Amino acid sequence: MRYERKYRIENIEYQQVYQKIMSIAGAFRKSYGDRWVNSIYLDDLDFNALNDNLSGISNRFKYRLRWYGDSLEELKKPILEKKIKENMLGYKELFQMDSFINTPRGLRESLSIRQLQEKSAVPVVLIKYLRTYLQSFDNRVRITIDRSLNYFGINNYSIDPFPIQDEAIILEVKYDEEIEEDISDILQAIPFRMTKNSKYCSGMLEYWE
């Protein structure tokens, strides 16, 4: 299991955030090229996953369908993720899905699988953003920096073509639970205030308010 420390950063440009992290002496390098990340989040009709998060329930889970690239028209090699949270720690169960064209019918058919039907889980919001990947030189800590967030509402498997944009920068620090004491210097060197942040909650609250 791992920690995911999150920072919602506002009123600062992406390049400033990136430079501040890269200026931590001898800590991080770029580990992968920037790329677009797309996630369709699912919930039941009572929005239990959303309400559990907003209520601060310690043990909870949610489903999302994730794929990469600029296109929203075709989901290439999407992965269904079950994100499980136990107090401050989390882990994911992954299920590889077949590629499909993103139409209401295609989305409905792709998500007609047992584990989702048992939870009455349906797609409710799509979130797209551009992600930067960093990794510590000892390969034990990963940082992602997300910007250009776009929230698309989903109603009856149909995706709203007009997104709501979020100007915030989302920084996440990810590491295994057993090394937390070893990396205290890195955590203290991050010049931002840690916050509670869920892209799913932000997208739902922004889009449905």
N, C-alpha and C positions, 0 to 999 in steps of 0.2 A: 504494500500500500504506500501511497505517497501523499505529500502535502502539496497543495496548490495555493500559494499566497497571491492574492489579487490586489491590484491597485488601479482604481479608476482615476485617471488624470485628466483634468480639464483646464482649458485656457493656456495650454502649452502645445507648441507644434511638435509633430512626430520627430523631426530631426533633432530637436533639443532633448527629447526623452532618450533617443538612441545614443546621442553623444554622452549624456550623463552616465548611462549604463556602461558604455564602452570605455569610459574614463576611470572606472574602478580598476585600480592597478593590478595587472596580471590576472584578471579574472575571466573575461569572456572573449569569445571569438564567434564569428558568424558560422553557423553549422549547416545552413541550407539556404537556397535562394528564396527571396520573397515570393509568396504565391497567395492567390485568392482561396479562401476557405468558405464553404457553403454548408449550412446546417439547417435541416428541417426538424423542428422540435415537435414532439407529440405529447398529448395529454388526454385525459378522459373528459367526459362532458361536464364533470364537476370541477375540473382544473385542479385535481388533487396535487399534482407535481408542483404547480405554481404556488398553491396555498401552503404546502409543506415548506417550501423554500421561504416564502414571506413570513411564515410563523416561526421559522428557526428550528424546525424539527431536526433533531440530530441525525437520525437514521432515515435516509430517503433515497429515492432513485428517480431517474427520468430517462426517456428514450430520445435519441436523435438520429437522423439519417445524415451522414456527412460525405461530401465529395469535394474535389479540388479542381480549380480552374475557373476561368472567367465566365464560362457559359452556364446559364441557368436553364437552357433549353434541353440539354441532355445530361443526365446523371451518369458519369462514367465511373464504373467500378465503385459505386457507393458502399459505404460501410454503415450498418446499423449498430449503434453503440448504446449499451445500457450503462449509464453513469451511476455508480453507487457511492453514496456518501455515508460514512460512519464517523460521527463527530467531526473532527477536523481533517480526517483522512479520507481518501477516495481511491477508487479503482474502476476499471472499465471492462465490460464483457463485449467482445466484438463479433459481429456476424457479417461475413462478406456477402454482398447482394449482387445480382446481375445488373448490368447497365440498362437504362431505359430512357425513353423520351418523356420529358416532363409535361405531360398533359394530365388533366384531372383523372382520366381513365387509367393512364399509365401509372400515376402515383397511387391510385386506389388499388390497382392490381398488385403492384410491387409490395404494398404494405399489408396485403391480406395474408398475413402469416400468423401462426398459432399464438406466439408469445404476445403479439400486439392485440389480437382479438380477445385473448383472455383478460387483458387489462382495459379493454374498450378504448385503446389508444388511437387517436386520430391526429393528423397534422394540423397545427394551429398557427405556426409562424415560421418563416424562413429568414435566416440571418446570414448576411454575406459581409465579409471583411477581408482586408489585406493584412497578411501576417509576416512578421520578421522573426527568424529563428536564431537564437544564440545559445551557446553551450560553454560551460566552464572548461578550462584547459585540462582539468582532471576528469572531465566527462561525467561529473556527478550531479551537476546542477544545470537545468535548462531554463531559459527565459524566452517567452514569446511577447512580442509587441504588436498589438492589433490596432488598426486605424481604418478609416473610411467605412464605418459600420452602416449597414443598410438593413432595415427591418421591413419585411413583406408579410402582411397578414394573409392567412389562408382560411377560406370558408368553403366547406364542402369539397375539399380537395382542389379548389381553384385558388391560384395564387394572385394576389393583387399586384398589378404591374407597376404601381406607383409606391415606391418605398418611402419610409420615414428615415431620414439620415441622422446619425448621432456623431457629433464632432469630438467626443471624448476619445482618449487613448487608453486602451486596456493593456496593462502589463501583468504578466503572470510568471511567478517563480515556482518551479516544480522540482521536487527532489524526494528521495526515499526517506521514510520516517526515521530510519536509524542513523542518519547523518546530520540531523538538525543541529546538534551541539557543535559539530565540526565546522559548520559553515556560518556560524553566528557573525563572523567578521563581514561576510558578504551581505547578509541580511541587514546588518547595521549600516552598511555603506550605501544601500539603495536610498536615494534622497527623496523618496515619496512616501506618503502616508498610506499604510495598508488599509484597505476598505473591504467591505463585503460587496461582492459584485457577481451577478449572474446575467449573462447575455440573454438567456431565456426570459428572465423576469424583466429585464430592461426592455426587451422587444415587446413583450406583452403589455407592459404598463404604458409604453410610448404609443403603441398602435391602438390599444383599446380604450385609452382614457377618454 
